[in-house]
């Protein structure tokens, strides 16, 4: 020991004599949470066996988001334990209990340490000559019983380094070849390097797997949101179509109601005539229209329910939905005007099921123009803007112009003062319609 080391030891002894230091907790409790994350993690890595660390990991019910517990390597397990102890200091109890079981208790519980003494102890433990210093200290103890503790350790070292002694031979065998010892040390260093490289590669692969899982989850979430938005748009389009159908049906119902009131007035003025029967037919047509309105309103209610389901599902995925307009905002206001007297040329329009079916596929502008032309036809079938022409090949059938290439087909019925609205059709499909009508009639 050098003079500087002797002076340091002498100063520590004088300091100990002046002020005895407090001994540590014999159970070995230590404030592990005061260490940094990396320092605490490496302490757990070198002090605990892998199965001990994983047992504590499971006992604390820990998990790493995005990773399966069995897929974590030893370093990641120690990192997670270090994070838990730093966040919750009382969790260190499981680690300390594992150390007590493994080492039989904390070393040197009856020896007080100062700063230089702690430095010496750490230097001794981390050096490759730590066992030599420990044996030296034990052999120098004045107690023979203490010195005897070094004998088994020395015998084991002799057996490990020199091999068993030959039978009947005295003294110890020659030492191992230094070159062989160097090769062994180099092999151990190589194995340690391979282990470090293997653990580094495992950590890299784990990080890549985690990144791939996160990216896959993100893409699936985006695809789910896009599908929900597409479903919601379709539901809104169907709802808008149902609202438009309901509006048209209400218009037709209002017109039918007006016609029914006019027919009832005519019936009151001409009892016992054929006009009473005509009024009865008008009331039947109005009831038919009212049934269609009820059907369309039920369809609209189903569309509303489906849209609410889609909006709730979209809201559950974190995407707020736009407020949809209410039916009250979209429905046209009812006409409250007073009834006017019907002109002498007025004909009651009878809208057939074929006509309502033919409306599908046309935009709202064409549909509205069709109803307008039908109303004008009922008002005055000779009006010049209708351009009513007979439909060639079908006697009694006529066509009126709705748009450049769109025609409205109708016919006069055998009943008095009625006109039957048949179909909204493209001008190019007129010949096909005539052929189909002839086939049905035959």
Secondary structure, 3 states (H helix, E strand, C coil): CCHHHHHHHHHHHHHHHHCCCCCCCCCCCCCHHHCCHHHHHHHHHHHCCHHHHHHHHHHCCCCCCCCCHHHCCHHHHHHHHHHHHHHCHHHHHHHHHHHHHHHCCCCCCCCCCCHHHHHHHHHHHHCCCHHHHHHHHHHCCCCHHHHHHHHHHHHHHHHHHHCCCCCCCCCCCCCCCHHHHHHHHHHHHHHHHHHHHHHHHHHHHHHHHHHHHHHHHHHHHHHHHHHHHHHHHHHHHHHHHHHHHHHHHHHHHHHHHHHHHHHHHHHHHCCCCHHHHHHHHHHHHHHHHHHHHHHHHHHHHHHHHHHHHHHHHHHHCCCCCCCCCCHHHHCCCCCCCCCCCCCCCCCEEEECHHHHHHCCCCCHHHHHHHHHHHHHHHHCCCCHHHCCEECCCCCCEEEEEEECCEEEEEEECCCCCEEEEEEEEEHHHHHHHHHHHHHHHC
